[in-house]
Amino acid sequence: MKNLLAIVCSPRKPSNSELFIKAVCKELGSDWELNVVRLIDWNILPCRACYKCLFDKCVQNDDMGSLVELIVNADAVALCVPTYFLGANSLLKRFIDRGLMFYSVFDKLWDKPMVGVITAGVAGMEGYAKLMVDSAIKVMGGRLLASTVVFGAFPGEAVIGDENAGKVQMIARALSSEKEISSSGLRCPLCGGDSFRFAEGKRVKCLLCSNEGEYTVTEDGHIKLIIAPHEHQFFLTYQDAMKHYEWLKQMKERFLRVRSQLKPVIKEYLHYGKSIDPPNDGT
Ligand SMILES: Cc1cc2nc3c(=O)[nH]c(=O)nc-3n(C[C@H](O)[C@H](O)[C@H](O)COP(=O)(O)O)c2cc1C
C-alpha cells in the first residue's frame, strides 16, 4: 500500500483542489491510500528570516515540523492549489517560505515523486500559478512527475467533463508509473520548466530554475534553447542543492564580518518616515 499525501491549499470545503486529488486517488485504486492536509486548518506561521533553522530548530512554534515529517514519510506528495489573482494562493507561499527547514531532511525529500494540481475558475486565466506550484515542488526536492491546470469555478466542476477526466487520468498515470509526464511545447533543457522570459539579444531565462542562456529560431519556426547553469542551484542535482545549503550556512560568518559596517547604514534610515501601527480593532 502506497500513501499519497495531498497538501490542499484551498480555504474552502469542499474545494475543487481536494475533489480533484480524491478523483485521482479513486483512479489509482486500492493500492493507494490518501492522506489530506488542509493547510487552512494547520498553524503555519510566516518565516522570520532568522536563519536559525539552518543550524538548529526553527524558532516558530507551530505545525510546520509535523508537516515536514508527514512529507518525509509519504510515498508521494500532491500539491493542490487554487489560483488567486493569477498566482497560487497565499497558503502555498506561506508554507513554502518555510523551505529552509527542508534542508535538514533534504536527503529524505530528494527525488520523492510529486505532482501539482492547480485549479482556476476561468479557462486560460491561471497566470503564473502553475509556475509557483512547479517551483514549490522543486524547492521541496521532489521529482515533478506532472502538474496540471484544472478549470472549474464552483466546487465540483473540477471533476466533471471529459477534459478534466483526462487530467485526472494523466496525474494518476504519472503517480502509478513514477514517470515524468511533461506537457508538450518549449521546455528548459536543464530543469524541464515551461515558463520563460525572453529578452533582446536572443537572451532567455527559465523562470523555474532561474538559469539563463540564448535562443535560436530554426528555419521551420521552432525555438531552440541553450541554457547554462548559474553558480547557485536550488534543485538541479542533490549535490547542487547541498552546495547551496553550505553556502547559506557560511553566510552567517560573512554577516558577522560585515555587520559593523552595515550598522551606520541602518542607523541613517532608522527614523526616516513614519511607521503606522495596525489599528486596535478591539479583538
Ligand atoms: C480571491 C480569488 C481570486 C481568484 N482569482 C482567480 C484568477 O486569477 N484566475 C482564475 O482563473 N480563477 C480565479 N479564482 C477562482 C478560483 O481559482 C476557482 O474558483 C477555483 O476553482 C478555486 O479552487 P478551490 O475550489 O480548490 O479553492 C479566484 C478565486 C478567488 C476566491
The ligand as an SDF file (V2000), in Angstrom:
LIG
                    3D

 31 33  0  0  0  0  0  0  0  0999 V2000
   -9.7980   35.7440   -4.3460 C   0  0  0  0  0  0  0  0  0  0  0  0
   -9.9520   34.8790   -5.5660 C   0  0  0  0  0  0  0  0  0  0  0  0
   -9.2210   35.1590   -6.7030 C   0  0  0  0  0  0  0  0  0  0  0  0
   -9.3510   34.3480   -7.8250 C   0  0  0  0  0  0  0  0  0  0  0  0
   -8.5810   34.6250   -8.9120 N   0  0  0  0  0  0  0  0  0  0  0  0
   -8.6550   33.8220   -9.9960 C   0  0  0  0  0  0  0  0  0  0  0  0
   -7.8170   34.0680  -11.1260 C   0  0  0  0  0  0  0  0  0  0  0  0
   -6.9770   34.9740  -11.1540 O   0  0  0  0  0  0  0  0  0  0  0  0
   -7.9480   33.2480  -12.2020 N   0  0  0  0  0  0  0  0  0  0  0  0
   -8.8620   32.2290  -12.2350 C   0  0  0  0  0  0  0  0  0  0  0  0
   -8.9510   31.5290  -13.2450 O   0  0  0  0  0  0  0  0  0  0  0  0
   -9.6460   31.9580  -11.1570 N   0  0  0  0  0  0  0  0  0  0  0  0
   -9.5640   32.7220  -10.0440 C   0  0  0  0  0  0  0  0  0  0  0  0
  -10.3370   32.4560   -8.9490 N   0  0  0  0  0  0  0  0  0  0  0  0
  -11.2660   31.2960   -8.9830 C   0  0  0  0  0  0  0  0  0  0  0  0
  -10.7030   30.0390   -8.3360 C   0  0  0  0  0  0  0  0  0  0  0  0
   -9.4090   29.7610   -8.8060 O   0  0  0  0  0  0  0  0  0  0  0  0
  -11.6140   28.8690   -8.6600 C   0  0  0  0  0  0  0  0  0  0  0  0
  -12.8610   29.0820   -8.0750 O   0  0  0  0  0  0  0  0  0  0  0  0
  -11.0680   27.5270   -8.2200 C   0  0  0  0  0  0  0  0  0  0  0  0
  -11.9760   26.5110   -8.5210 O   0  0  0  0  0  0  0  0  0  0  0  0
  -10.7920   27.5180   -6.7360 C   0  0  0  0  0  0  0  0  0  0  0  0
  -10.3400   26.2450   -6.3690 O   0  0  0  0  0  0  0  0  0  0  0  0
  -10.7110   25.6000   -4.9640 P   0  0  0  0  0  0  0  0  0  0  0  0
  -12.1510   25.1800   -5.0150 O   0  0  0  0  0  0  0  0  0  0  0  0
   -9.7850   24.4410   -4.8730 O   0  0  0  0  0  0  0  0  0  0  0  0
  -10.4680   26.6270   -3.9300 O   0  0  0  0  0  0  0  0  0  0  0  0
  -10.2380   33.2390   -7.8100 C   0  0  0  0  0  0  0  0  0  0  0  0
  -10.9860   32.9730   -6.6570 C   0  0  0  0  0  0  0  0  0  0  0  0
  -10.8330   33.7680   -5.5400 C   0  0  0  0  0  0  0  0  0  0  0  0
  -11.6390   33.4370   -4.2920 C   0  0  0  0  0  0  0  0  0  0  0  0
  1  2  1  0
  2  3  1  0
  2 30  2  0
  3  4  2  0
  4  5  1  0
  4 28  1  0
  5  6  2  0
  6  7  1  0
  6 13  1  0
  7  8  2  0
  7  9  1  0
  9 10  1  0
 10 11  2  0
 10 12  1  0
 12 13  2  0
 13 14  1  0
 14 15  1  0
 14 28  1  0
 15 16  1  0
 16 17  1  0
 16 18  1  0
 18 19  1  0
 18 20  1  0
 20 21  1  0
 20 22  1  0
 22 23  1  0
 23 24  1  0
 24 25  2  0
 24 26  1  0
 24 27  1  0
 28 29  2  0
 29 30  1  0
 30 31  1  0
M  END
$$$$
